[in-house]
Amino acid sequence: MKKNAELAKKLGSDIQVSPWSVLEEYNERGAVILLDSSLELIEAAVCIALDDSEQIEKWMAENLMGRPLNKDINIFKSENKTQYNFIIIRPYVLVHKRPLPT
């Protein structure tokens, strides 16, 4: 458990903020994983980093995590002043669906 806490702390320092225009390149490569606002970005990042497939599959089945839909992308493109939290856990880019106020 201590190892997870240490990893969470390290990953917390890797969180970045940007508009969708910066994330669009990652999305075009199929790397973006969109998180529902009910999920914590760090918790999801730790599960991806530790390859916790059971938890990841559960979140995906509950539609809390997955590839962005075209309707999501269209909304993100139209909100050009909105900033999003994201973290890179190669080969994925986890994007928090909850935008930060600008």
Wavefront OBJ file of the C-alpha trace (Angstrom):
o trace
v 0.000 0.000 0.000
v 2.887 2.361 0.767
v 4.206 1.759 -2.736
v 0.850 2.885 -4.198
v 0.938 6.038 -2.048
v 4.458 6.834 -3.236
v 3.434 6.260 -6.854
v 0.334 8.427 -6.399
v 2.486 11.230 -4.988
v 4.924 11.014 -7.895
v 2.138 10.918 -10.470
v 0.423 13.852 -8.776
v 3.393 16.001 -9.681
v 3.037 14.891 -13.330
v -0.480 16.280 -13.813
v -0.629 18.881 -16.550
v -3.320 21.314 -17.641
v -4.099 22.304 -21.208
v -6.872 23.144 -23.652
v -8.274 20.395 -25.856
v -6.254 21.700 -28.822
v -3.084 20.352 -27.166
v -4.719 16.995 -26.417
v -6.151 16.611 -29.914
v -2.865 15.246 -31.294
v -2.882 12.479 -28.671
v -6.508 11.727 -29.440
v -5.789 11.376 -33.155
v -3.214 8.688 -32.270
v -5.812 6.865 -30.151
v -3.953 7.520 -26.901
v -6.601 9.537 -25.029
v -8.589 7.830 -22.301
v -11.381 10.023 -21.007
v -12.305 9.786 -17.331
v -15.693 10.545 -15.876
v -15.797 13.363 -13.345
v -16.566 10.845 -10.586
v -13.113 9.240 -10.989
v -9.986 10.717 -9.486
v -7.261 11.257 -12.070
v -4.488 10.023 -9.768
v -6.414 6.886 -8.758
v -6.956 5.984 -12.418
v -3.323 6.779 -13.258
v -2.068 4.485 -10.486
v -4.291 1.648 -11.733
v -3.004 2.085 -15.298
v 0.617 2.292 -14.137
v 0.233 -0.869 -12.033
v -1.747 -2.637 -14.788
v -4.721 -3.232 -12.462
v -6.812 -4.721 -15.265
v -9.626 -5.813 -12.954
v -10.313 -2.248 -11.768
v -9.799 -0.759 -15.237
v -12.246 -3.229 -16.791
v -14.780 -2.447 -14.062
v -14.563 1.288 -14.745
v -14.827 0.698 -18.487
v -17.909 -1.519 -18.015
v -19.464 1.271 -15.924
v -18.646 3.837 -18.664
v -16.425 5.763 -16.264
v -13.358 5.405 -18.459
v -12.910 5.001 -22.194
v -12.123 6.562 -25.531
v -13.840 9.912 -26.125
v -16.907 9.778 -28.340
v -17.302 12.053 -31.360
v -19.908 14.097 -29.459
v -17.379 14.643 -26.639
v -14.688 15.709 -29.079
v -17.027 18.185 -30.787
v -17.871 19.742 -27.420
v -14.205 19.936 -26.435
v -13.301 21.610 -29.729
v -16.022 24.230 -29.240
v -14.841 25.040 -25.708
v -11.513 26.517 -26.726
v -10.950 28.371 -23.423
v -11.600 25.349 -21.219
v -8.605 23.698 -19.569
v -8.380 19.962 -18.830
v -6.327 18.004 -16.328
v -4.283 15.247 -17.937
v -1.460 12.882 -17.181
v 0.628 10.760 -19.522
v 0.960 7.103 -18.543
v 2.530 5.710 -21.695
v 1.092 4.801 -24.069
v -2.030 6.518 -22.721
v -3.012 10.074 -21.944
v -5.623 10.149 -19.194
v -7.858 13.193 -19.502
v -10.178 14.235 -16.739
v -13.609 14.979 -18.103
v -14.127 17.694 -15.504
v -12.635 20.881 -16.996
v -10.874 23.368 -14.778
v -12.310 26.897 -14.776
v -10.124 29.365 -16.624
l 1 2 3 4 5 6 7 8 9 10 11 12 13 14 15 16 17 18 19 20 21 22 23 24 25 26 27 28 29 30 31 32 33 34 35 36 37 38 39 40 41 42 43 44 45 46 47 48 49 50 51 52 53 54 55 56 57 58 59 60 61 62 63 64 65 66 67 68 69 70 71 72 73 74 75 76 77 78 79 80 81 82 83 84 85 86 87 88 89 90 91 92 93 94 95 96 97 98 99 100 101 102
